[in-house]
């Protein structure tokens, strides 16, 4: 266990997860679903990250997939979400049978534990000790939980017009990230 490595891993995952930049999207999902289940979303995202830390490459190989394909698929989902945010439309229709699943899809996956995060975890594994990565995942999960729980308060502080502006700005940023992930991984393999 190395404090410097834990800090590095934590900051890398923090920047990839970007839960602060996702606040407008979290608020949008909470408005659509009526509630965000912060505990469930955080636990599922953390579990996905831990599972992927230990079994990610094996899981992808089991399905005959490579990291690039996985990242491209995640970038397409992120692209669709970004278009919703920018255009103020709904492309992903709610499934009446999946009411309350908004905490899992798209918040736990792909927003928190998406292709970028999971691919980063596989990359970190080549450089850092597993224990340091686990601690980084835990610290980020705690922060994600706090942000998800505070989303109603944040919405009140931001206000409706501020929320609309933030949603469009962060929609463009999310779109840019999706395009970057797509562009980076489309020619691999």
Protein Blocks (a to p, Z undefined) as FASTA:
>chain_A
ZZklmmmmmmmmmmmnommlmmmmmmmmmmmnopacfklmmmmmmmmmmmmmmmmmmmmm
mnopafklmmmmmmmmmmmmmmmmmnopafbdcdfklgoilmmmmmlpmklmmmklmmmm
mmmmmmmcfklmmmmmmmmmmmmmmmmmmmmmmmmmnommlmmmmmmmmmmmmmmmmmmm
mmmmmmgZZ
